[in-house]
Amino acid sequence: MTITHAQWVLARPQVKQVVLEQALGYYRLRVTVELEVRGYPDQRRFVVKDMQLRVEARNHEAIGLLGTAFPEHPFIIETMMHSSPANYCFELSLTARQIGLLEELRAGGDLHLFVSLHALTSESDVTYSCSDSLIFTVPQSNWIKQLNDSKFTDVLLVEVPIGSLTPAHLVTFLQKARNQIATADYRGAIATCRAAMELLAEGEQKEDQQAVSGFKENPRGMSSENRLRLIRHAARHYTHLANHADSESLKASYTLRDAVLLLTLATAFSAHQLDA
């Protein structure tokens, strides 16, 4: 990767390090670039400014744009008589969802980042725009350590594209359950989650019962689809007492942990159905 002004090579940047850090409500990707600024003994003076990095994650099949990393502190580079190395840090803010995208593209291996450098160079009153790029690889073990250090692995993300959910009532149920949890109506939240899962299982009650029977008769011979049906059936069965206002159900008490568990399951089943 080089920074040039017309035919003049001004510097040869190298990405030295990529570090993931936890910030307040988001994550920060810090990219350290080493610049070997070339010397010009003939008194030519070039200026490099407005440097920024465009960062993408890649694998053999897909590309995911993360965004543009800007310098931690503004700086301008001027060529001198002798070459001189210096390190500059660029920062890019990331959401948990973007890191999830990184993980999808990484697919358990090394993290491959496509880094494009963009800058303006000038000499006297002549200004050019230059750009160059490279692939920087973060080894698997290094990246996993950073995920742990940044506490990202302490958070489990279950994302559902709400606008794509069908039927639309499913969205209403999930949002209602979340609001009920916020008001400490844990029994109501669990009952609402049951309604959401009933909607997901609509028209498949016979198949679900066959899955239950298959578990009793030959659990090891069950297909993965029937195993999923069994899990969904068990989750719905767990909500039974909260869904019926009779004397037996009134004996059952529900906590925040119970309500969050059921909302997570209902959301996960929704996401799985969308991916099918």
C-alpha positions in Angstrom: 0.0 0.0 0.0 1.4 3.4 -1.0 0.6 7.1 -0.7 1.5 8.9 -3.9 1.5 12.4 -5.4 1.4 12.0 -9.1 4.5 9.8 -9.8 6.1 10.6 -6.4 5.9 7.9 -3.7 5.5 9.7 -0.4 4.9 6.9 2.1 4.3 3.2 2.5 1.6 2.6 5.1 1.3 -0.8 6.8 -1.5 -2.0 9.1 0.3 -3.1 12.2 -2.5 -4.0 14.6 -6.3 -4.2 14.8 -7.8 -4.1 18.3 -11.5 -4.4 19.4 -12.4 -2.5 22.6 -15.6 -2.1 24.5 -17.0 1.5 24.8 -20.1 2.9 26.4 -22.9 1.3 24.6 -20.9 0.3 21.5 -17.6 -1.2 20.5 -14.5 0.5 19.0 -12.2 -1.0 16.3 -8.8 0.6 16.6 -6.5 0.2 13.5 -2.9 1.1 14.0 -1.1 2.2 10.8 2.7 2.6 10.5 3.7 5.2 8.0 7.3 5.2 6.6 7.4 8.7 5.2 10.0 9.0 2.4 12.7 11.6 2.6 13.4 14.1 -0.3 16.9 15.6 0.0 16.2 17.9 -2.9 14.0 20.1 -0.7 10.8 19.0 -2.3 8.0 19.3 0.3 4.8 17.3 0.1 1.9 17.3 2.5 -0.5 14.4 3.2 -3.8 15.2 5.0 -7.4 14.0 5.5 -6.4 10.4 5.8 -9.1 7.9 6.5 -9.6 4.1 6.2 -12.5 2.3 4.7 -12.8 -1.1 6.4 -14.6 -4.2 5.1 -14.7 -7.8 6.3 -14.4 -10.5 3.6 -14.5 -14.2 3.0 -14.5 -16.1 -0.3 -18.2 -15.5 -0.9 -19.3 -12.2 0.7 -18.2 -8.7 1.7 -19.5 -6.8 4.7 -18.8 -3.0 4.9 -18.1 -1.9 8.4 -17.6 1.8 7.8 -14.9 4.5 7.8 -12.2 4.7 10.4 -11.0 8.3 11.2 -7.8 9.3 12.9 -7.8 9.3 16.7 -6.3 12.7 16.5 -6.2 15.0 13.4 -2.7 15.1 11.8 -0.9 16.3 8.7 2.3 14.7 7.3 5.0 16.6 5.7 8.0 15.1 3.9 11.4 16.0 5.2 15.0 15.5 4.1 15.2 12.1 5.7 12.7 9.2 5.9 10.9 8.9 9.2 8.5 6.2 10.6 5.5 7.0 12.7 2.4 5.2 14.0 -1.2 6.6 13.7 -4.3 5.2 15.2 -7.7 5.2 13.4 -11.0 4.4 15.1 -14.2 2.9 13.9 -17.4 2.6 16.0 -19.2 -0.7 15.7 -22.5 -2.0 17.0 -23.0 -5.5 18.3 -24.9 -6.3 15.1 -21.8 -5.3 13.0 -19.6 -7.5 15.1 -22.2 -10.3 14.5 -21.7 -9.7 10.8 -17.9 -10.0 11.3 -18.4 -13.3 13.0 -20.6 -14.6 10.2 -18.0 -13.7 7.6 -15.2 -15.1 9.8 -17.0 -18.4 10.0 -14.8 -19.6 12.9 -11.5 -18.9 11.2 -9.1 -16.0 10.8 -10.6 -12.5 10.4 -9.8 -11.0 7.0 -10.2 -7.2 6.8 -10.0 -5.3 3.5 -8.6 -1.9 4.4 -8.6 1.0 1.9 -6.6 4.1 2.6 -7.8 7.5 1.2 -5.9 10.8 1.5 -5.2 14.1 -0.1 -1.7 15.0 -1.1 -0.4 18.4 -2.2 2.8 20.2 -3.3 2.6 24.0 -3.6 -0.9 24.6 -4.9 -1.3 21.2 -6.7 -3.6 18.7 -4.9 -4.3 15.1 -5.7 -6.6 12.4 -4.2 -4.9 9.1 -3.7 -6.1 5.7 -2.5 -4.7 2.2 -2.1 -5.8 -1.0 -0.3 -4.6 -4.2 1.3 -5.9 -7.3 3.1 -5.0 -7.5 6.8 -5.6 -10.8 8.6 -6.2 -11.1 12.3 -5.4 -14.6 13.5 -8.3 -16.6 14.9 -6.7 -17.0 18.4 -6.0 -13.2 18.6 -9.5 -12.3 17.5 -11.2 -14.7 19.9 -9.1 -13.2 22.8 -10.2 -9.7 21.7 -13.9 -10.8 21.7 -13.5 -12.1 25.2 -11.6 -9.0 26.4 -14.1 -6.7 25.0 -16.9 -8.6 26.7 -18.7 -9.2 23.4 -19.0 -12.9 24.2 -20.9 -12.0 27.4 -23.8 -10.9 25.2 -26.0 -13.3 23.3 -27.7 -11.7 20.3 -31.0 -13.0 18.9 -32.0 -10.7 16.1 -35.3 -10.9 14.2 -36.0 -8.6 11.2 -39.3 -7.4 12.5 -40.4 -5.9 9.2 -40.3 -9.4 7.6 -42.2 -11.3 10.2 -45.4 -13.0 8.9 -48.1 -12.9 10.2 -47.9 -9.4 11.5 -49.6 -10.4 14.8 -46.3 -12.1 15.7 -44.6 -8.7 16.0 -47.4 -7.5 18.2 -47.0 -10.5 20.6 -43.2 -10.1 20.9 -43.5 -6.3 21.5 -46.3 -6.8 24.0 -44.3 -9.4 26.0 -41.3 -7.0 26.1 -43.6 -4.3 27.5 -45.1 -6.6 30.1 -41.6 -7.6 31.3 -40.8 -3.8 31.7 -43.9 -3.5 34.0 -43.1 -6.6 35.9 -46.1 -8.5 34.6 -44.1 -11.7 34.2 -47.1 -14.1 34.1 -48.7 -12.0 31.4 -45.4 -11.9 29.4 -45.2 -15.7 29.5 -48.8 -16.0 28.4 -48.1 -13.6 25.5 -45.1 -15.6 24.5 -47.3 -18.7 24.4 -49.6 -16.9 22.0 -46.7 -16.1 19.8 -45.5 -19.7 19.7 -49.0 -21.0 19.1 -49.1 -18.7 16.1 -45.8 -20.2 14.9 -47.2 -23.7 15.3 -50.5 -22.9 13.6 -51.6 -25.8 11.4 -48.8 -28.0 12.6 -50.4 -29.4 15.8 -50.6 -32.9 14.3 -47.0 -33.0 13.3 -46.0 -31.7 16.8 -47.9 -34.5 18.5 -46.2 -37.0 16.2 -42.9 -35.6 17.3 -43.8 -36.1 21.0 -44.9 -39.6 20.3 -41.7 -40.3 18.3 -39.7 -39.1 21.3 -41.5 -41.6 23.6 -41.1 -44.5 21.2 -37.7 -43.9 19.6 -35.9 -40.8 20.7 -32.6 -41.6 19.0 -34.4 -42.1 15.6 -35.9 -38.7 15.5 -35.2 -36.4 12.6 -33.7 -32.9 13.3 -37.1 -31.4 12.3 -39.0 -33.4 14.8 -36.4 -32.6 17.5 -37.1 -28.9 16.8 -40.8 -29.5 17.1 -40.3 -31.3 20.4 -38.4 -28.3 21.8 -41.1 -25.9 20.7 -43.7 -28.1 22.2 -41.9 -28.2 25.5 -41.6 -24.4 25.5 -45.3 -24.1 25.0 -46.0 -26.7 27.7 -43.9 -24.6 30.1 -46.2 -21.6 29.5 -49.4 -23.6 30.2 -49.9 -22.5 33.8 -49.4 -18.9 33.0 -51.9 -19.2 30.2 -54.8 -20.4 32.3 -56.3 -18.4 35.2 -57.5 -21.3 37.3 -56.7 -22.4 40.8 -53.8 -24.6 39.8 -52.1 -21.9 37.8 -52.4 -19.3 40.5 -50.1 -21.5 42.7 -47.3 -21.0 40.1 -45.1 -17.9 40.6 -43.0 -16.4 37.7 -39.9 -14.3 37.9 -38.1 -12.0 35.5 -35.7 -14.8 34.6 -38.7 -17.0 33.6 -40.2 -14.2 31.4 -36.9 -13.4 29.7 -36.3 -17.1 29.0 -39.7 -17.5 27.3 -39.3 -14.2 25.3 -35.9 -15.4 24.2 -37.2 -18.7 23.1 -40.2 -17.2 21.3 -37.9 -14.7 19.5 -35.4 -17.5 18.6 -38.2 -19.7 17.1 -39.4 -16.7 15.1 -35.9 -16.1 13.7 -35.5 -19.8 12.9 -38.8 -19.9 11.0 -37.8 -16.8 9.0 -34.6 -18.5 7.9 -36.3 -21.7 6.9 
